[in-house]
Amino acid sequence: QVQLVESGGGLVQAGGSLRLSCAASGNIFSANAMGWYRQAPGNQREFVATFTSGGNRIYADSVKGRFAISRDNAKNTVFLQMNSLKPEDTAVYYCNLRNIGTMVQIYWGQGTQVTISS
């Protein structure tokens, strides 16, 4: 099992910044990928940003140039720096980890609320 604990959400004005953190613990495979998704009220959960198992960064078009994903491998922690925030970025942000073996195990954090006021 893997546990994911997110932190760093909050309420900020449009144009502001927030930094989310996600600490992973438990049975983490050496081949894994960590990233972020979000879900706004009434919407489906959507992809935001991720590291691939090869270490590449991938971003949703809606956040390119504004958000940056980074990680501390020693601490099994991934970060999401969010700049130039917009009201449409308001959502619950979820950390995601995929253990990659003969099958892919997928784990989710509990989510952290991000609210952007206009």
C-alpha positions in Angstrom: 0.0 0.0 0.0 1.0 3.6 -0.6 -0.1 6.6 1.4 -0.2 10.1 -0.2 -0.5 13.2 1.9 -1.1 16.6 0.2 -0.7 20.0 1.7 -0.5 23.6 0.7 -3.9 24.4 -0.6 -5.7 27.6 0.4 -7.5 30.8 -0.8 -5.6 33.3 -2.8 -6.5 36.2 -5.1 -6.3 35.9 -8.9 -2.7 36.4 -10.0 -1.3 34.9 -6.8 0.7 31.8 -6.2 0.5 28.6 -4.2 2.7 25.6 -3.8 1.3 22.2 -3.2 3.2 19.3 -1.7 2.6 15.6 -1.8 4.5 13.2 0.4 4.4 9.5 -0.5 5.1 6.6 1.9 4.7 2.9 1.8 5.5 0.4 -0.9 6.8 2.7 -3.6 8.2 0.9 -6.6 11.5 2.1 -8.1 9.6 2.6 -11.4 6.9 5.0 -10.6 5.3 8.2 -11.7 3.8 11.0 -9.6 1.6 13.9 -10.6 -1.4 16.1 -10.0 -5.0 16.1 -11.0 -7.8 18.4 -10.1 -11.6 18.4 -9.9 -13.8 21.4 -9.9 -17.4 21.2 -8.7 -19.6 19.6 -11.3 -16.7 18.6 -13.4 -14.7 15.4 -13.9 -11.3 15.0 -12.5 -8.7 16.3 -15.0 -5.0 15.9 -15.5 -2.8 18.8 -14.4 0.8 17.8 -14.5 3.0 14.7 -14.0 6.4 13.2 -14.0 6.6 10.2 -16.2 8.5 7.1 -15.0 11.4 8.3 -17.2 11.5 11.6 -15.4 9.9 13.8 -18.1 7.4 16.5 -17.1 4.1 16.7 -18.8 1.6 19.5 -18.4 -2.0 20.1 -19.3 -2.3 22.9 -21.9 -4.4 25.0 -19.5 -1.5 25.3 -17.0 1.6 25.4 -19.3 3.8 28.3 -18.5 2.1 28.9 -15.1 2.5 25.7 -13.2 5.7 23.8 -12.5 6.1 20.3 -11.1 9.2 19.3 -9.2 10.2 16.6 -6.8 12.5 15.5 -4.0 13.3 11.9 -4.7 15.0 11.4 -1.4 11.8 12.3 0.4 9.4 10.8 -2.1 7.7 14.2 -2.4 6.3 16.0 -5.4 5.5 19.6 -5.6 3.3 21.8 -7.7 4.2 25.5 -7.9 1.2 27.4 -9.2 1.7 30.9 -10.4 -0.6 33.5 -12.1 -3.5 31.7 -10.7 -7.0 32.2 -12.2 -10.5 31.7 -10.8 -10.8 28.7 -13.2 -8.0 27.0 -11.3 -10.3 26.6 -8.4 -10.6 22.9 -7.6 -9.7 20.1 -5.3 -6.2 19.1 -6.3 -5.3 15.4 -5.9 -1.9 13.8 -5.9 -1.5 10.6 -7.9 1.2 7.9 -7.8 1.5 5.0 -10.2 3.6 2.1 -9.3 4.7 0.5 -12.5 5.3 -3.2 -12.5 3.7 -6.1 -14.3 0.5 -4.2 -13.5 0.1 -0.5 -12.7 -1.0 0.3 -9.2 -2.7 3.7 -8.9 -3.0 5.6 -5.7 -4.7 8.9 -4.8 -4.3 11.4 -2.0 -7.2 12.8 -0.1 -7.1 16.1 -2.0 -6.4 19.7 -1.0 -8.7 22.6 -1.8 -7.4 25.5 -3.9 -9.7 28.5 -4.2 -8.9 31.5 -6.4 -10.9 34.7 -5.8 -11.4 37.2 -8.6 
